[in-house]
Each structure stands twice: as C-alpha cells, then as structure tokens.
C-alpha cells in the first residue's frame, strides 16, 4: 500500500507542476495577444496597402488558368481520336 500512496503523491505533485506550467503559458499567450492587438490598432500589422489586392487577383487568375489547363489535359479532347 505504501507504494500506491507514494505513486498518488507523486501524481498529485506532477499535476500541480503541470497546472503551474499551463498557467504561465496562458499568461504568456495573453500578453502576446495584447501585443498583437495593440500593433493592429496602431496600424503596424494587418493593414492592406493596396498591393495585396492586386497580388490576390493575379494569384486567382493564375490558379484558375492552371486548373482549366489541367482539366483540359485530363478530361479534354484528344485530336488523334478524330482523325482516324
């Protein structure tokens, strides 16, 4: 029985240490979130300066064309079938 009591005691100690580590981690995360929110409110990050929209459109058009070409090559008409 003493080994079981010792195991329970060790488990409780480890649990308390784990809870303390988690509390510290949560506090650090909250501080980082506050820092990020402050930077966003100040306009340092997360603000589009116009070029983002152009790059987004270029990426969308390029991906659309590549997708259409891939679909054409996979499911498209093969000219050799119609000339024989």
KEKE-3310 file (N, C-alpha, C; in steps of 0.2 Angstrom, whole numbers, plus 5000, padded with zeros to 4 digits):
npx = (5004:5010:5018:5008:5002:5013:5014:5002:5005:5016:5010:5000:5009:5015:5004:5001:5012:5011:5000:5004:5013:5005:4997:5007:5010:4998:4997:5008:5003:4992:4998:5005:4995:4989:4999:4999:4986:4987:4997:4990:4980:4987:4991:5002:5003:4993:4986:4980:4989:4986:4993:4991:4979:4980:4990:4983:4972:4980:4985:4974:4969:4979:4979:4966:4968:4978:4971:4961:4968:4974:4962:4958:4968:4967:4953:4951:4948:4956:4965:4969:4960:4950:4954:4956)
npy = (4994:5006:5009:5012:5024:5032:5033:5040:5052:5057:5058:5068:5079:5080:5084:5096:5104:5103:5111:5123:5126:5127:5138:5148:5148:5151:5164:5170:5169:5177:5189:5190:5191:5203:5211:5209:5214:5227:5232:5230:5239:5250:5251:5244:5231:5220:5228:5232:5238:5240:5234:5221:5217:5217:5207:5196:5195:5192:5180:5172:5172:5166:5153:5149:5148:5138:5127:5126:5122:5110:5102:5102:5094:5082:5078:5082:5085:5074:5076:5066:5056:5059:5060:5048)
npz = (5000:5003:4992:4983:4989:4988:4974:4971:4978:4971:4958:4961:4964:4952:4944:4950:4947:4933:4931:4935:4926:4914:4918:4917:4904:4898:4903:4896:4883:4883:4885:4873:4864:4868:4864:4850:4847:4850:4841:4829:4831:4830:4817:4812:4808:4798:4790:4774:4760:4748:4737:4740:4736:4722:4720:4725:4715:4704:4708:4709:4696:4689:4696:4692:4678:4677:4683:4674:4662:4667:4669:4656:4650:4657:4655:4643:4625:4614:4600:4591:4591:4582:4569:4563)
capx = (5000:5014:5020:5002:5002:5019:5013:4997:5008:5020:5005:4997:5014:5016:4999:5002:5018:5009:4995:5008:5016:5000:4995:5012:5009:4992:4998:5012:4999:4988:5002:5007:4989:4988:5004:4997:4981:4990:5000:4985:4976:4992:4991:5008:5002:4986:4983:4982:4992:4983:4996:4989:4973:4982:4993:4977:4969:4985:4986:4967:4968:4984:4977:4961:4970:4981:4966:4957:4973:4974:4956:4958:4973:4965:4947:4949:4948:4962:4964:4971:4954:4945:4957:4957)
capy = (5000:5012:5011:5016:5030:5036:5035:5045:5058:5059:5060:5075:5084:5082:5088:5103:5107:5104:5116:5129:5127:5129:5145:5153:5148:5155:5171:5172:5169:5183:5195:5191:5193:5210:5215:5209:5218:5234:5233:5230:5245:5256:5250:5242:5225:5218:5233:5231:5244:5241:5229:5214:5216:5216:5201:5192:5194:5189:5173:5169:5171:5161:5147:5147:5146:5132:5122:5124:5118:5103:5099:5100:5089:5076:5076:5086:5081:5072:5077:5060:5051:5061:5060:5041)
capz = (5000:5003:4985:4979:4992:4985:4967:4971:4980:4965:4953:4963:4963:4945:4942:4952:4942:4926:4931:4936:4919:4910:4920:4915:4897:4896:4904:4891:4877:4884:4884:4866:4861:4869:4860:4843:4846:4851:4835:4824:4832:4828:4810:4811:4805:4797:4786:4767:4757:4741:4733:4742:4732:4715:4720:4726:4709:4699:4710:4707:4689:4688:4698:4688:4671:4678:4684:4667:4658:4670:4667:4649:4648:4660:4653:4637:4619:4611:4592:4587:4591:4577:4563:4561)
cpx = (5004:5016:5014:5001:5007:5017:5007:5000:5012:5015:5002:5003:5015:5010:4999:5007:5015:5004:4998:5011:5011:4997:5000:5011:5003:4993:5003:5008:4995:4992:5004:5001:4987:4993:5002:4991:4983:4993:4995:4981:4981:4993:4998:5007:4994:4983:4985:4984:4990:4987:4994:4983:4975:4986:4988:4974:4974:4985:4979:4967:4973:4982:4971:4963:4974:4976:4962:4962:4973:4968:4956:4962:4971:4958:4946:4949:4954:4961:4965:4965:4950:4948:4958:4951)
cpy = (5006:5014:5015:5023:5035:5038:5040:5052:5061:5062:5067:5080:5086:5086:5095:5107:5108:5110:5123:5131:5130:5136:5150:5153:5152:5162:5174:5173:5175:5189:5196:5193:5200:5214:5215:5214:5226:5236:5234:5237:5251:5256:5247:5235:5224:5223:5232:5238:5244:5235:5222:5212:5214:5209:5195:5190:5191:5181:5169:5168:5166:5154:5144:5144:5139:5126:5121:5120:5111:5099:5097:5094:5082:5074:5079:5081:5080:5072:5070:5055:5053:5061:5053:5038)
cpz = (5000:4996:4981:4982:4989:4978:4967:4973:4974:4959:4955:4962:4956:4942:4944:4948:4935:4926:4931:4929:4914:4911:4917:4907:4895:4897:4898:4884:4877:4882:4876:4862:4862:4864:4853:4842:4846:4844:4829:4825:4830:4821:4808:4807:4803:4792:4779:4764:4750:4736:4734:4737:4725:4715:4721:4719:4704:4701:4708:4700:4686:4690:4694:4681:4672:4679:4678:4663:4661:4668:4660:4647:4651:4656:4646:4631:4616:4603:4588:4586:4585:4570:4560:4557)
residu = (UNK:UNK:UNK:UNK:UNK:UNK:UNK:UNK:UNK:UNK:UNK:UNK:UNK:UNK:UNK:UNK:UNK:UNK:UNK:UNK:UNK:UNK:UNK:UNK:UNK:UNK:UNK:UNK:UNK:UNK:UNK:UNK:UNK:UNK:UNK:UNK:UNK:UNK:UNK:UNK:UNK:UNK:UNK:UNK:UNK:UNK:UNK:UNK:UNK:UNK:UNK:UNK:UNK:UNK:UNK:UNK:UNK:UNK:UNK:UNK:UNK:UNK:UNK:UNK:UNK:UNK:UNK:UNK:UNK:UNK:UNK:UNK:UNK:UNK:UNK:UNK:UNK:UNK:UNK:UNK:UNK:UNK:UNK:UNK)
# end
